[in-house]
């Protein structure tokens, strides 16, 4: 067994001409320089952060697309629901039109009295609340989009094709016509316009003659 000499401490090898401070500075690492491992770790974190941001942007765009599709779906469902409701109401009221025609004929003949009158008026009120509107009046110009001509004649007192009788009133719901008004129409008599124009010219000439004719300049 060897005996250690008390008070003897091993010193690092110091090159000749170097001071002990130089040896300590070489033995201690450079505190100002970042280790290579830390630089690589920072670069990896930056790359991961970029990947996370890219994924977040993609998921945000996906969510916005889903929200837009859902809103479009809701609008389509609501539009379809309204359309189905309107079709159902139109079909129901179309089936009731013959009943309303009978009520109208009974009213014209003075037969709408008593309990029948009360029931008929209640039915008309309900139909009106559901949006049913009646149209078609005598004397209005004939419109093929809302009128159906069942009878035709000529009349000297009309200047255009005119509804002279309403055979069956028309009905609409909003802007939708569910039955055109069935009417009898009358047209101006052939040649009536030229005769009226000649009469108007003769009347104007007579007035000028009575007034002494046009003034001479």
QUINORUR-V592478 format. One record per residue. N is the residue number from 0. RES is the residue in one small letter. PSI is psi as a letter, one per 40 degrees, with the letter a starting at -180 (* if undefined). Layout:
N:RES:PSI
N:RES:PSI
//
This chain:
0:x:h
1:x:i
2:x:h
3:x:h
4:x:h
5:x:h
6:x:e
7:x:h
8:x:h
9:x:h
10:x:i
11:x:i
12:x:h
13:x:h
14:x:i
15:x:h
16:x:e
17:x:i
18:x:i
19:x:d
20:x:d
21:x:d
22:x:d
23:x:d
24:x:d
25:x:d
26:x:d
27:x:h
28:x:i
29:x:h
30:x:d
31:x:e
32:x:h
33:x:h
34:x:i
35:x:d
36:x:d
37:x:d
38:x:d
39:x:d
40:x:d
41:x:d
42:x:d
43:x:d
44:x:d
45:x:d
46:x:d
47:x:d
48:x:d
49:x:d
50:x:d
51:x:d
52:x:d
53:x:d
54:x:d
55:x:d
56:x:d
57:x:d
58:x:d
59:x:d
60:x:d
61:x:d
62:x:d
63:x:d
64:x:d
65:x:d
66:x:d
67:x:d
68:x:d
69:x:d
70:x:d
71:x:d
72:x:d
73:x:d
74:x:d
75:x:d
76:x:d
77:x:d
78:x:d
79:x:d
80:x:d
81:x:d
82:x:d
83:x:d
84:x:d
85:x:d
86:x:d
87:x:d
88:x:d
89:x:d
90:x:d
91:x:d
92:x:d
93:x:d
94:x:d
95:x:e
96:x:d
97:x:d
98:x:d
99:x:d
100:x:d
101:x:d
102:x:d
103:x:d
104:x:d
105:x:d
106:x:d
107:x:d
108:x:e
109:x:f
110:x:e
111:x:g
112:x:i
113:x:a
114:x:d
115:x:d
116:x:d
117:x:d
118:x:d
119:x:d
120:x:d
121:x:d
122:x:d
123:x:d
124:x:d
125:x:d
126:x:d
127:x:d
128:x:d
129:x:e
130:x:e
131:x:h
132:x:h
133:x:i
134:x:i
135:x:h
136:x:i
137:x:i
138:x:e
139:x:i
140:x:i
141:x:h
142:x:h
143:x:e
144:x:d
145:x:e
146:x:i
147:x:h
148:x:h
149:x:e
150:x:i
151:x:i
152:x:i
153:x:i
154:x:h
155:x:e
156:x:e
157:x:i
158:x:e
159:x:i
160:x:h
161:x:i
162:x:h
163:x:e
164:x:h
165:x:h
166:x:d
167:x:h
168:x:i
169:x:i
170:x:i
171:x:i
172:x:h
173:x:b
174:x:e
175:x:h
176:x:h
177:x:e
178:x:h
179:x:i
180:x:h
181:x:h
182:x:i
183:x:h
184:x:i
185:x:i
186:x:i
187:x:i
188:x:i
189:x:h
190:x:e
191:x:d
192:x:d
193:x:d
194:x:d
195:x:d
196:x:d
197:x:d
198:x:d
199:x:d
200:x:d
201:x:d
202:x:d
203:x:d
204:x:d
205:x:d
206:x:d
207:x:d
208:x:d
209:x:d
210:x:e
211:x:e
212:x:i
213:x:i
214:x:h
215:x:h
216:x:*
//
